[in-house]
Amino acid sequence: MCGIAGFSNFYRNYREDSGKWYSVLQQMNRLQRHRGPDEEDVYLVRHCGLAHVRLSILDLSAGQQPMTRQLGDRKATIVFNGEIYNMQKLRSNLQAEGVSFQTTCDTEVILLGYLCHGIDFVKELNGIFSFCIWDETLEKLFLVRDRLGVKPLFYTFQDNTLVFSSELKGLLSFPGIQPIVDREGLCEVLGLGPAKTYGKGVFQNVQELLPGHFLEFQGSGCHTTCYWKLESHPHEDSWKQTVEKTRYLVTDAIKLQMLSDVPICTFLSGGIDSSLVTSVCSRELEKQGKLLDTYSFDFKDNDRNFQANAFQPSQDRPWVDRMVAHCHTNHQYLECCNKDLFDYLFKAVDARDLPCMADVEASMLYFCEKVSKQNKVTLTGECADEIFGGYPWFHKKECFEADCFPWSMDFGSRTMLLKDDISRLLPLEEYAREAYRKTVSETPLLPGESPEEKRRREISYLNLKWFMQTLLDRMDRTSMHVGLEARVPLADHRIVEYVWNVPWAMKCKDGVVKGLLREAAKDYLPDEVLFRKKSPYPKTYDPAYETLLRSRLLEVLSDGSSPLRELIDLEKTKAFLQHPSDYGRPFYGQLMAGPQLLAYLLQINYWLTKYQVPIKL
């Protein structure tokens, strides 16, 4: 994995003031060095500059970027962030066409594939990626993002200049670009956060390249093209065929994503998703006489403070123990204390450049940092719930009837602490509902389906476009901020395409949540793990943590210079803090309730302060 950045302007000759522009590229690299601490380099020609930082995973001795290749009379340069899991097959195909390679890395496969077949070669890639190709022959720039948006890519225009970067901080380092937040940006943070509308960068005039799209920039013209999208088709496979194909797709994706020239590890929670990934990986490594490293996460003293509820019915530790014994892995149990969790709330904002999933994201960053000291690559079980229908809102009647995002149905918690004039000025609920309805209207439907099955598709599409993207962003920023590459094999686009068209009666056969995935995983997991009831990523139940949040929020609001005071009412907040939080009533997803709301507000204040964000109301 890596970090990429750059700029292009066809009315400017960057070589005329190369010292200045080399410095800009180096600064963009410096701010993203955490994504690639092993190597870095820049590239500057008349109308384009490219920057790259590298985390070496494949072909450690070669594969440096920016990478330039010439094929016949065509010449192009690439900066690439990601992994191409079918690179060996693509490489063999290109070699059969007479193409010669200088390295064994996937970067060269993309670049030479482009020089042979043009930008449509992106359709052949199975992987997670964002990359930029500067075609020196055509004097044209391409930005490309993977199908599901696993790897980020932001861009903006300043006059006639296109500026792009893996992370927002890279854009903000470009001369003249300011981190301004207008009403729309505040609606994103307060009305949708920690999610954000796909394609938007929250800061004014900043966009994110949509998943499954590429952007072409040449002269004064710029346009984007969708090269992949979900399509609905009748599902004609029998139950047995569906299970067999799902098993093949899932296990094949996991095996493909083990591709690495350095040792891999897995995150193991004892749930079906991470356990399946771990089981497949451990079996493959066992064939090579190797032992898989695994890690699980929890909070200090959670065994004493844990409170079972509808969202989190059990702790992970006993289930992790079962899977470690089953797979014979080299396992480490990692814990986070209150002080570290609080401190990492703000480091998580540094990583995301936005307020994020509060302690859910802070703890993941903390744990990724610990893992990165011993491993460079990890495989996780992320995204199975969105794809196979594992969340509670897939199953609850009220979610089918609600005209809003099913993971954020209690909108009152978002507005109850706002100043009255801010509430009048910002149409938060209307903004969120419009975003929801827009996505619903884009859902690829299948003619002739029942109203219930139609709604199932809408709920699934909402999850893929919104909730899953939020978790993918969390996984990318928390892992890459500490130089760890996190892979998500269950989000292989082939799995998404196939399972999208599987009827709900098969996905949830006999009323068993994620019944299809469980059936497909039978040969890999013990029964008690296979049918364990879903319990999401852990959070702390220590009341001392909430006490710490309360006292710190009051300090912030008592400080007249705190930017949060422009938005939040002090008296309303004091009244709210006098009541015990409801851990079973989340305001976003399953893990963000009362304490997480406080933590999110603290993150907003830190974000506005650090980025010196002017608010344009």
WOHU-V403256 format. One record per backbone hydrogen bond with DSSP energy under -0.5 kcal/mol. NH is the residue of the N-H (numbers start at 0). CO is the residue of the C=O. Records with the same first field share a line. If there is no record, write none. Layout:
# WOHU-V403256
NH=CO, CO
This chain:
# WOHU-V403256
2=52
4=50
5=163
6=48
7=161
8=46
11=8
13=11, 45
15=12
16=13
17=14
19=16
20=16
21=17
22=18
23=19
24=20
25=21
26=22
27=23
28=24
29=25
30=26
31=27, 28
32=29
34=31
35=31, 32
37=53
38=53
40=51
42=49
44=47
47=44
48=6
49=42
50=4
51=40
52=2
53=35, 38
54=0
55=53
56=54
61=58
65=77
66=77
68=75
70=73
73=70
75=68
76=133
77=66
78=131
80=129
82=127
84=82, 125
85=125
86=83
89=85
90=86
91=87
92=88
93=89
94=90
95=91
96=92, 93
97=94
98=93
108=104
109=105
110=106
111=107
112=108
113=109
114=110
115=111
116=112
117=113
120=117
121=118
122=119
123=120
124=121
126=124
127=82
129=80
130=143
131=78
132=141
133=76
134=132, 139
135=74, 133
136=74
138=134
139=134
140=216
141=132
142=214
143=130
144=212
145=128
148=145
153=164
154=206
155=162
156=204
157=160
160=157
161=7
162=155, 160
163=5
164=153
165=3
169=166
170=166
171=167
172=168, 169
173=170
176=173
177=175
179=177
180=613
181=179
182=615
185=181
186=182
187=183
188=184
189=185
190=186
191=186, 187
192=187
194=191
199=196
200=205
202=200
203=179
205=202
206=154
207=198
208=152
211=145
212=209
213=224
214=142
215=222
216=140
217=220
220=217
222=215
224=213
226=211, 224
227=211
235=233
241=237
242=238
243=239
244=240
245=241
246=242
247=243
248=244
249=245
250=246
251=247
252=248
253=249
254=250
255=251
256=252
257=254
258=255
260=56
264=376
265=292
266=378
267=294
274=270
275=271
276=272
277=273
278=274
279=275
280=276
281=277
282=278
283=279
284=280
285=281
286=282
287=283, 284
288=285
289=284
292=263
293=329
294=265
295=331
297=333
299=335
301=298
303=300
304=300
305=301
308=311
312=533
318=315
319=315
320=316
321=317
322=318
323=319
324=320
325=321
326=322
327=323
328=323
329=291
330=328
331=293
333=295, 331
335=297
340=336
341=337
342=338
343=339
344=340, 341
345=341, 342
346=342
347=343
348=344
349=345
350=346
351=347
352=348
359=356
360=356, 357
361=357
362=358
363=359
364=360
365=361
366=362
367=363
368=364
369=365
370=366
371=367
372=368, 369
373=370
374=370
375=262
376=262
377=484
378=264
379=486
383=380
386=382
387=383
388=384
389=384
390=384
393=390
394=391
395=391
398=395
399=395, 396
400=396
401=397
403=401
407=404
410=408
412=409
413=410
414=410, 411
415=411
417=414
418=566
422=418
423=419
424=420
425=421
426=424
427=425
430=426
431=427
432=428
433=429
434=430
435=431
436=432
437=433
438=434
439=435
440=436
441=437, 438
442=438, 439
444=442
446=444
448=445
453=449
454=450
455=451
456=452
457=453
458=454
459=455
460=456
461=457
462=458
463=459
464=460
465=461
466=461
467=462
469=465
470=466
471=467
472=468
473=469
474=470
475=471
476=472
477=473
478=474
479=475
480=476
481=478
482=479
483=478
484=375
485=483
486=377, 484
490=487
491=488
494=491
495=491
496=492
497=493
498=494
499=495
500=496, 497
501=498
505=502
506=502
507=503
508=505
510=507
511=508
512=510
514=506, 511
515=506
517=513
518=514
519=515
520=516
521=518
523=520
524=520
528=525
529=525
530=526
531=528
535=310
542=540
544=541
545=541
546=542
547=543
548=544
549=545
550=546
551=547
552=548
553=549
554=550
555=551
556=552
557=553
558=554, 555
559=557
561=558
564=561
565=562
566=563
567=563
568=416
569=567
572=568
573=569
574=570
575=571
576=572
577=573, 574
578=575
582=580
584=581
586=591
587=591
588=406
590=587
591=587
592=590
593=581
596=592
597=593
598=594
599=595
600=596
601=597
602=598
603=599
604=600
605=601
606=602
607=603
608=604
609=605
610=606
611=608
612=607
613=611
615=180, 613
616=614
